[in-house]
Amino acid sequence: MNNPIRAEKTVKVGDTEYKSRMSLDTIMRIEDSLGTSILKVGEKLMSRDITQRECLIILTLCIRAGGNDIEEKQITKLMSQQDLVKTITTIGELFSLALQTNNSENSEKKS
């Protein structure tokens, strides 16, 4: 079940569904792991210049943040069951959710 307020989304990787979360903590972990800002990662995603390794890191961190005990090896196996476009689309949905959640929280604080 999706919960946009908590930046939670059910994602399907290969044939398996997982609850994932793109919280502020997850965003910071992604930035630390990739050594760049989340906005630059978003730019890479939009220009389709994102690597499989970057996709793996993002998916693993988001799925773990959703409360799943999963290793990168398992995510790699699941990613191999689908095409790259599906993986990039899934990551794009997670990014969109995170940005919407952060924007709505900032708008509420200004009111």
N, CA, C and O atoms as a GROMACS GRO file, in nm:
protein
  444
    1MET      N    1   0.084  -0.118   0.000
    1MET     CA    2   0.000   0.000   0.000
    1MET      C    3   0.088   0.124   0.000
    1MET      O    4   0.191   0.128   0.068
    2ASN      N    5   0.049   0.225  -0.076
    2ASN     CA    6   0.125   0.348  -0.086
    2ASN      C    7   0.082   0.447   0.020
    2ASN      O    8  -0.037   0.458   0.052
    3ASN      N    9   0.178   0.519   0.075
    3ASN     CA   10   0.151   0.624   0.173
    3ASN      C   11   0.238   0.744   0.137
    3ASN      O   12   0.350   0.755   0.184
    4PRO      N   13   0.186   0.835   0.053
    4PRO     CA   14   0.268   0.946   0.008
    4PRO      C   15   0.313   1.038   0.120
    4PRO      O   16   0.417   1.103   0.106
    5ILE      N   17   0.240   1.047   0.228
    5ILE     CA   18   0.279   1.133   0.339
    5ILE      C   19   0.409   1.084   0.400
    5ILE      O   20   0.491   1.166   0.443
    6ARG      N   21   0.430   0.954   0.406
    6ARG     CA   22   0.554   0.897   0.461
    6ARG      C   23   0.654   0.863   0.352
    6ARG      O   24   0.755   0.797   0.378
    7ALA      N   25   0.626   0.906   0.229
    7ALA     CA   26   0.711   0.877   0.113
    7ALA      C   27   0.727   0.727   0.094
    7ALA      O   28   0.836   0.680   0.062
    8GLU      N   29   0.619   0.652   0.115
    8GLU     CA   30   0.620   0.507   0.099
    8GLU      C   31   0.549   0.468  -0.029
    8GLU      O   32   0.450   0.530  -0.068
    9LYS      N   33   0.601   0.367  -0.094
    9LYS     CA   34   0.543   0.318  -0.218
    9LYS      C   35   0.575   0.170  -0.233
    9LYS      O   36   0.686   0.126  -0.201
   10THR      N   37   0.480   0.095  -0.281
   10THR     CA   38   0.505  -0.044  -0.314
   10THR      C   39   0.568  -0.048  -0.453
   10THR      O   40   0.511   0.004  -0.549
   11VAL      N   41   0.684  -0.109  -0.462
   11VAL     CA   42   0.753  -0.120  -0.592
   11VAL      C   43   0.766  -0.266  -0.629
   11VAL      O   44   0.778  -0.354  -0.544
   12LYS      N   45   0.762  -0.290  -0.759
   12LYS     CA   46   0.779  -0.425  -0.809
   12LYS      C   47   0.914  -0.431  -0.880
   12LYS      O   48   0.940  -0.355  -0.973
   13VAL      N   49   0.999  -0.521  -0.834
   13VAL     CA   50   1.130  -0.543  -0.896
   13VAL      C   51   1.132  -0.689  -0.938
   13VAL      O   52   1.124  -0.779  -0.854
   14GLY      N   53   1.142  -0.711  -1.067
   14GLY     CA   54   1.129  -0.848  -1.117
   14GLY      C   55   0.987  -0.894  -1.092
   14GLY      O   56   0.891  -0.828  -1.133
   15ASP      N   57   0.973  -1.007  -1.025
   15ASP     CA   58   0.841  -1.061  -0.994
   15ASP      C   59   0.800  -1.038  -0.849
   15ASP      O   60   0.700  -1.093  -0.804
   16THR      N   61   0.876  -0.959  -0.775
   16THR     CA   62   0.853  -0.943  -0.632
   16THR      C   63   0.817  -0.799  -0.599
   16THR      O   64   0.874  -0.705  -0.654
   17GLU      N   65   0.721  -0.782  -0.508
   17GLU     CA   66   0.681  -0.649  -0.462
   17GLU      C   67   0.738  -0.623  -0.323
   17GLU      O   68   0.743  -0.712  -0.238
   18TYR      N   69   0.782  -0.499  -0.303
   18TYR     CA   70   0.837  -0.456  -0.175
   18TYR      C   71   0.781  -0.319  -0.137
   18TYR      O   72   0.756  -0.235  -0.223
   19LYS      N   73   0.762  -0.299  -0.008
   19LYS     CA   74   0.734  -0.164   0.040
   19LYS      C   75   0.868  -0.091   0.040
   19LYS      O   76   0.968  -0.143   0.089
   20SER      N   77   0.869   0.028  -0.016
   20SER     CA   78   0.991   0.108  -0.019
   20SER      C   79   0.962   0.244   0.041
   20SER      O   80   0.846   0.284   0.056
   21ARG      N   81   1.067   0.315   0.075
   21ARG     CA   82   1.051   0.446   0.138
   21ARG      C   83   1.162   0.538   0.091
   21ARG      O   84   1.279   0.501   0.090
   22MET      N   85   1.123   0.659   0.050
   22MET     CA   86   1.219   0.760   0.006
   22MET      C   87   1.212   0.876   0.104
   22MET      O   88   1.177   0.989   0.067
   23SER      N   89   1.247   0.847   0.228
   23SER     CA   90   1.245   0.949   0.332
   23SER      C   91   1.368   1.039   0.321
   23SER      O   92   1.457   1.014   0.239
   24LEU      N   93   1.374   1.142   0.403
   24LEU     CA   94   1.490   1.230   0.406
   24LEU      C   95   1.616   1.150   0.441
   24LEU      O   96   1.721   1.173   0.382
   25ASP      N   97   1.605   1.058   0.535
   25ASP     CA   98   1.718   0.973   0.572
   25ASP      C   99   1.764   0.890   0.452
   25ASP      O  100   1.884   0.876   0.428
   26THR      N  101   1.670   0.835   0.377
   26THR     CA  102   1.704   0.756   0.259
   26THR      C  103   1.773   0.843   0.155
   26THR      O  104   1.871   0.801   0.093
   27ILE      N  105   1.723   0.963   0.135
   27ILE     CA  106   1.785   1.056   0.040
   27ILE      C  107   1.929   1.085   0.081
   27ILE      O  108   2.018   1.085  -0.004
   28MET      N  109   1.952   1.109   0.209
   28MET     CA  110   2.088   1.137   0.255
   28MET      C  111   2.179   1.016   0.234
   28MET      O  112   2.295   1.031   0.198
   29ARG      N  113   2.126   0.896   0.257
   29ARG     CA  114   2.206   0.774   0.235
   29ARG      C  115   2.240   0.757   0.087
   29ARG      O  116   2.351   0.716   0.053
   30ILE      N  117   2.145   0.790   0.000
   30ILE     CA  118   2.171   0.782  -0.144
   30ILE      C  119   2.281   0.881  -0.182
   30ILE      O  120   2.373   0.847  -0.255
   31GLU      N  121   2.271   1.004  -0.132
   31GLU     CA  122   2.372   1.105  -0.161
   31GLU      C  123   2.510   1.060  -0.112
   31GLU      O  124   2.610   1.073  -0.184
   32ASP      N  125   2.515   1.007   0.009
   32ASP     CA  126   2.643   0.958   0.063
   32ASP      C  127   2.700   0.843  -0.021
   32ASP      O  128   2.819   0.841  -0.051
   33SER      N  129   2.614   0.749  -0.059
   33SER     CA  130   2.658   0.632  -0.135
   33SER      C  131   2.705   0.668  -0.275
   33SER      O  132   2.801   0.609  -0.326
   34LEU      N  133   2.638   0.764  -0.338
   34LEU     CA  134   2.672   0.800  -0.475
   34LEU      C  135   2.768   0.918  -0.483
   34LEU      O  136   2.823   0.948  -0.590
   35GLY      N  137   2.790   0.986  -0.371
   35GLY     CA  138   2.885   1.097  -0.368
   35GLY      C  139   2.839   1.220  -0.444
   35GLY      O  140   2.922   1.296  -0.495
   36THR      N  141   2.709   1.239  -0.452
   36THR     CA  142   2.655   1.356  -0.523
   36THR      C  143   2.518   1.391  -0.466
   36THR      O  144   2.458   1.313  -0.392
   37SER      N  145   2.469   1.509  -0.501
   37SER     CA  146   2.339   1.553  -0.450
   37SER      C  147   2.226   1.476  -0.516
   37SER      O  148   2.240   1.421  -0.625
   38ILE      N  149   2.114   1.473  -0.448
   38ILE     CA  150   1.996   1.402  -0.500
   38ILE      C  151   1.947   1.469  -0.628
   38ILE      O  152   1.894   1.402  -0.716
   39LEU      N  153   1.965   1.602  -0.640
   39LEU     CA  154   1.923   1.671  -0.761
   39LEU      C  155   2.008   1.630  -0.881
   39LEU      O  156   1.957   1.618  -0.992
   40LYS      N  157   2.138   1.610  -0.858
   40LYS     CA  158   2.224   1.564  -0.967
   40LYS      C  159   2.189   1.420  -1.007
   40LYS      O  160   2.195   1.385  -1.125
   41VAL      N  161   2.152   1.340  -0.909
   41VAL     CA  162   2.107   1.204  -0.941
   41VAL      C  163   1.979   1.211  -1.024
   41VAL      O  164   1.962   1.136  -1.120
   42GLY      N  165   1.890   1.302  -0.985
   42GLY     CA  166   1.766   1.322  -1.062
   42GLY      C  167   1.794   1.366  -1.205
   42GLY      O  168   1.727   1.321  -1.299
   43GLU      N  169   1.894   1.453  -1.223
   43GLU     CA  170   1.932   1.496  -1.357
   43GLU      C  171   1.983   1.378  -1.439
   43GLU      O  172   1.951   1.364  -1.557
   44LYS      N  173   2.064   1.293  -1.376
   44LYS     CA  174   2.114   1.174  -1.445
   44LYS      C  175   1.998   1.082  -1.484
   44LYS      O  176   1.997   1.023  -1.592
   45LEU      N  177   1.903   1.072  -1.396
   45LEU     CA  178   1.785   0.990  -1.421
   45LEU      C  179   1.706   1.045  -1.539
   45LEU      O  180   1.665   0.970  -1.628
   46MET      N  181   1.686   1.177  -1.541
   46MET     CA  182   1.609   1.240  -1.649
   46MET      C  183   1.679   1.229  -1.784
   46MET      O  184   1.614   1.214  -1.887
   47SER      N  185   1.812   1.236  -1.783
   47SER     CA  186   1.886   1.230  -1.909
   47SER      C  187   1.918   1.086  -1.949
   47SER      O  188   1.984   1.062  -2.050
   48ARG      N  189   1.872   0.991  -1.870
   48ARG     CA  190   1.894   0.847  -1.892
   48ARG      C  191   2.042   0.814  -1.894
   48ARG      O  192   2.089   0.728  -1.969
   49ASP      N  193   2.115   0.884  -1.807
   49ASP     CA  194   2.260   0.864  -1.797
   49ASP      C  195   2.294   0.797  -1.664
   49ASP      O  196   2.406   0.811  -1.613
   50ILE      N  197   2.199   0.724  -1.608
   50ILE     CA  198   2.218   0.659  -1.479
   50ILE      C  199   2.268   0.516  -1.503
   50ILE      O  200   2.222   0.448  -1.594
   51THR      N  201   2.361   0.472  -1.420
   51THR     CA  202   2.419   0.339  -1.438
   51THR      C  203   2.338   0.233  -1.365
   51THR      O  204   2.257   0.264  -1.277
   52GLN      N  205   2.360   0.109  -1.402
   52GLN     CA  206   2.295  -0.002  -1.333
   52GLN      C  207   2.336  -0.004  -1.186
   52GLN      O  208   2.254  -0.031  -1.099
   53ARG      N  209   2.463   0.024  -1.159
   53ARG     CA  210   2.513   0.025  -1.021
   53ARG      C  211   2.440   0.131  -0.939
   53ARG      O  212   2.402   0.106  -0.824
   54GLU      N  213   2.421   0.250  -0.997
   54GLU     CA  214   2.348   0.356  -0.927
   54GLU      C  215   2.204   0.314  -0.901
   54GLU      O  216   2.149   0.339  -0.794
   55CYS      N  217   2.143   0.250  -1.001
   55CYS     CA  218   2.005   0.200  -0.983
   55CYS      C  219   2.000   0.098  -0.870
   55CYS      O  220   1.909   0.100  -0.788
   56LEU      N  221   2.097   0.009  -0.868
   56LEU     CA  222   2.103  -0.093  -0.764
   56LEU      C  223   2.113  -0.030  -0.626
   56LEU      O  224   2.041  -0.069  -0.534
   57ILE      N  225   2.200   0.067  -0.610
   57ILE     CA  226   2.218   0.134  -0.481
   57ILE      C  227   2.088   0.202  -0.438
   57ILE      O  228   2.046   0.188  -0.323
   58ILE      N  229   2.025   0.276  -0.528
   58ILE     CA  230   1.902   0.348  -0.495
   58ILE      C  231   1.791   0.251  -0.456
   58ILE      O  232   1.726   0.269  -0.353
   59LEU      N  233   1.770   0.149  -0.537
   59LEU     CA  234   1.664   0.051  -0.506
   59LEU      C  235   1.690  -0.019  -0.374
   59LEU      O  236   1.598  -0.036  -0.293
   60THR      N  237   1.813  -0.060  -0.351
   60THR     CA  238   1.846  -0.131  -0.227
   60THR      C  239   1.818  -0.043  -0.106
   60THR      O  240   1.756  -0.088  -0.009
   61LEU      N  241   1.862   0.081  -0.111
   61LEU     CA  242   1.841   0.172   0.004
   61LEU      C  243   1.693   0.201   0.026
   61LEU      O  244   1.647   0.205   0.140
   62CYS      N  245   1.617   0.222  -0.081
   62CYS     CA  246   1.474   0.251  -0.067
   62CYS      C  247   1.396   0.130  -0.015
   62CYS      O  248   1.307   0.144   0.069
   63ILE      N  249   1.430   0.012  -0.065
   63ILE     CA  250   1.361  -0.109  -0.021
   63ILE      C  251   1.396  -0.142   0.124
   63ILE      O  252   1.310  -0.183   0.202
   64ARG      N  253   1.522  -0.124   0.161
   64ARG     CA  254   1.561  -0.144   0.301
   64ARG      C  255   1.488  -0.044   0.392
   64ARG      O  256   1.445  -0.080   0.501
   65ALA      N  257   1.476   0.080   0.346
   65ALA     CA  258   1.407   0.182   0.426
   65ALA      C  259   1.259   0.148   0.444
   65ALA      O  260   1.194   0.196   0.537
   66GLY      N  261   1.207   0.067   0.354
   66GLY     CA  262   1.068   0.022   0.365
   66GLY      C  263   1.050  -0.091   0.465
   66GLY      O  264   0.939  -0.141   0.483
   67GLY      N  265   1.159  -0.131   0.531
   67GLY     CA  266   1.150  -0.232   0.636
   67GLY      C  267   1.187  -0.372   0.591
   67GLY      O  268   1.158  -0.469   0.661
   68ASN      N  269   1.251  -0.385   0.476
   68ASN     CA  270   1.287  -0.516   0.422
   68ASN      C  271   1.434  -0.545   0.448
   68ASN      O  272   1.520  -0.458   0.428
   69ASP      N  273   1.464  -0.666   0.491
   69ASP     CA  274   1.601  -0.709   0.512
   69ASP      C  275   1.646  -0.778   0.384
   69ASP      O  276   1.619  -0.896   0.362
   70ILE      N  277   1.714  -0.702   0.298
   70ILE     CA  278   1.750  -0.754   0.166
   70ILE      C  279   1.892  -0.709   0.132
   70ILE      O  280   1.936  -0.601   0.169
   71GLU      N  281   1.962  -0.795   0.060
   71GLU     CA  282   2.100  -0.767   0.021
   71GLU      C  283   2.104  -0.722  -0.126
   71GLU      O  284   2.013  -0.750  -0.204
   72GLU      N  285   2.211  -0.653  -0.160
   72GLU     CA  286   2.228  -0.606  -0.298
   72GLU      C  287   2.223  -0.722  -0.398
   72GLU      O  288   2.170  -0.706  -0.508
   73LYS      N  289   2.278  -0.837  -0.360
   73LYS     CA  290   2.278  -0.954  -0.449
   73LYS      C  291   2.136  -0.992  -0.489
   73LYS      O  292   2.109  -1.026  -0.604
   74GLN      N  293   2.045  -0.987  -0.391
   74GLN     CA  294   1.906  -1.022  -0.418
   74GLN      C  295   1.842  -0.920  -0.513
   74GLN      O  296   1.768  -0.957  -0.604
   75ILE      N  297   1.870  -0.792  -0.492
   75ILE     CA  298   1.815  -0.688  -0.579
   75ILE      C  299   1.872  -0.703  -0.720
   75ILE      O  300   1.800  -0.687  -0.818
   76THR      N  301   2.002  -0.734  -0.730
   76THR     CA  302   2.063  -0.755  -0.861
   76THR      C  303   1.992  -0.867  -0.936
   76THR      O  304   1.962  -0.853  -1.055
   77LYS      N  305   1.964  -0.976  -0.868
   77LYS     CA  306   1.895  -1.089  -0.930
   77LYS      C  307   1.756  -1.047  -0.977
   77LYS      O  308   1.713  -1.083  -1.087
   78LEU      N  309   1.685  -0.970  -0.894
   78LEU     CA  310   1.552  -0.925  -0.931
   78LEU      C  311   1.556  -0.825  -1.047
   78LEU      O  312   1.471  -0.829  -1.136
   79MET      N  313   1.656  -0.736  -1.046
   79MET     CA  314   1.670  -0.639  -1.156
   79MET      C  315   1.695  -0.710  -1.288
   79MET      O  316   1.653  -0.662  -1.394
   80SER      N  317   1.762  -0.823  -1.284
   80SER     CA  318   1.791  -0.896  -1.408
   80SER      C  319   1.665  -0.957  -1.469
   80SER      O  320   1.667  -1.001  -1.584
   81GLN      N  321   1.557  -0.962  -1.392
   81GLN     CA  322   1.431  -1.018  -1.442
   81GLN      C  323   1.348  -0.914  -1.518
   81GLN      O  324   1.241  -0.946  -1.569
   82GLN      N  325   1.398  -0.791  -1.525
   82GLN     CA  326   1.323  -0.686  -1.595
   82GLN      C  327   1.420  -0.602  -1.677
   82GLN      O  328   1.541  -0.610  -1.659
   83ASP      N  329   1.364  -0.521  -1.767
   83ASP     CA  330   1.452  -0.439  -1.849
   83ASP      C  331   1.492  -0.311  -1.775
   83ASP      O  332   1.430  -0.272  -1.676
   84LEU      N  333   1.595  -0.247  -1.824
   84LEU     CA  334   1.650  -0.128  -1.761
   84LEU      C  335   1.547  -0.015  -1.754
   84LEU      O  336   1.543   0.059  -1.656
   85VAL      N  337   1.463  -0.002  -1.856
   85VAL     CA  338   1.363   0.104  -1.858
   85VAL      C  339   1.267   0.090  -1.740
   85VAL      O  340   1.230   0.190  -1.678
   86LYS      N  341   1.228  -0.031  -1.708
   86LYS     CA  342   1.138  -0.055  -1.594
   86LYS      C  343   1.207  -0.015  -1.464
   86LYS      O  344   1.144   0.045  -1.377
   87THR      N  345   1.334  -0.047  -1.450
   87THR     CA  346   1.409  -0.010  -1.330
   87THR      C  347   1.418   0.142  -1.317
   87THR      O  348   1.394   0.197  -1.210
   88ILE      N  349   1.451   0.209  -1.426
   88ILE     CA  350   1.461   0.356  -1.424
   88ILE      C  351   1.326   0.419  -1.395
   88ILE      O  352   1.318   0.517  -1.321
   89THR      N  353   1.220   0.364  -1.451
   89THR     CA  354   1.084   0.415  -1.424
   89THR      C  355   1.050   0.402  -1.276
   89THR      O  356   0.994   0.495  -1.217
   90THR      N  357   1.081   0.289  -1.217
   90THR     CA  358   1.055   0.267  -1.075
   90THR      C  359   1.129   0.369  -0.990
   90THR      O  360   1.072   0.426  -0.897
   91ILE      N  361   1.256   0.392  -1.022
   91ILE     CA  362   1.336   0.490  -0.947
   91ILE      C  363   1.279   0.630  -0.967
   91ILE      O  364   1.272   0.708  -0.872
   92GLY      N  365   1.237   0.660  -1.088
   92GLY     CA  366   1.175   0.790  -1.116
   92GLY      C  367   1.050   0.813  -1.033
   92GLY      O  368   1.027   0.924  -0.984
   93GLU      N  369   0.969   0.708  -1.016
   93GLU     CA  370   0.848   0.719  -0.933
   93GLU      C  371   0.885   0.746  -0.787
   93GLU      O  372   0.817   0.823  -0.719
   94LEU      N  373   0.990   0.682  -0.740
   94LEU     CA  374   1.035   0.705  -0.602
   94LEU      C  375   1.085   0.849  -0.584
   94LEU      O  376   1.056   0.913  -0.484
   95PHE      N  377   1.161   0.898  -0.683
   95PHE     CA  378   1.210   1.036  -0.676
   95PHE      C  379   1.094   1.134  -0.677
   95PHE      O  380   1.093   1.230  -0.600
   96SER      N  381   0.997   1.111  -0.763
   96SER     CA  382   0.880   1.197  -0.772
   96SER      C  383   0.805   1.201  -0.639
   96SER      O  384   0.764   1.308  -0.593
   97LEU      N  385   0.788   1.086  -0.580
   97LEU     CA  386   0.721   1.077  -0.450
   97LEU      C  387   0.796   1.156  -0.344
   97LEU      O  388   0.736   1.228  -0.265
   98ALA      N  389   0.928   1.143  -0.342
   98ALA     CA  390   1.009   1.213  -0.242
   98ALA      C  391   0.999   1.363  -0.259
   98ALA      O  392   0.986   1.435  -0.160
   99LEU      N  393   1.004   1.410  -0.381
   99LEU     CA  394   0.997   1.554  -0.406
   99LEU      C  395   0.859   1.609  -0.373
   99LEU      O  396   0.848   1.719  -0.317
  100GLN      N  397   0.754   1.535  -0.405
  100GLN     CA  398   0.618   1.579  -0.372
  100GLN      C  399   0.599   1.585  -0.222
  100GLN      O  400   0.540   1.680  -0.170
  101THR      N  401   0.648   1.484  -0.151
  101THR     CA  402   0.634   1.478  -0.006
  101THR      C  403   0.708   1.594   0.059
  101THR      O  404   0.654   1.660   0.148
  102ASN      N  405   0.830   1.619   0.016
  102ASN     CA  406   0.908   1.728   0.074
  102ASN      C  407   0.846   1.863   0.041
  102ASN      O  408   0.847   1.953   0.126
  103ASN      N  409   0.790   1.881  -0.079
  103ASN     CA  410   0.725   2.006  -0.114
  103ASN      C  411   0.599   2.029  -0.032
  103ASN      O  412   0.574   2.140   0.013
  104SER      N  413   0.519   1.924  -0.013
  104SER     CA  414   0.396   1.941   0.064
  104SER      C  415   0.426   1.970   0.210
  104SER      O  416   0.352   2.046   0.274
  105GLU      N  417   0.534   1.911   0.264
  105GLU     CA  418   0.571   1.941   0.402
  105GLU      C  419   0.617   2.085   0.416
  105GLU      O  420   0.584   2.150   0.515
  106ASN      N  421   0.692   2.137   0.319
  106ASN     CA  422   0.739   2.275   0.323
  106ASN      C  423   0.622   2.371   0.307
  106ASN      O  424   0.621   2.476   0.371
  107SER      N  425   0.524   2.338   0.221
  107SER     CA  426   0.408   2.424   0.202
  107SER      C  427   0.324   2.433   0.327
  107SER      O  428   0.273   2.540   0.360
  108GLU      N  429   0.309   2.320   0.399
  108GLU     CA  430   0.229   2.318   0.520
  108GLU      C  431   0.294   2.402   0.629
  108GLU      O  432   0.223   2.468   0.705
  109LYS      N  433   0.428   2.401   0.636
  109LYS     CA  434   0.497   2.478   0.739
  109LYS      C  435   0.485   2.627   0.714
  109LYS      O  436   0.486   2.705   0.810
  110LYS      N  437   0.474   2.670   0.588
  110LYS     CA  438   0.463   2.812   0.556
  110LYS      C  439   0.326   2.866   0.590
  110LYS      O  440   0.312   2.986   0.615
  111SER      N  441   0.224   2.783   0.592
  111SER     CA  442   0.087   2.827   0.618
  111SER      C  443   0.068   2.872   0.759
  111SER      O  444  -0.042   2.912   0.797
   0.00000   0.00000   0.00000
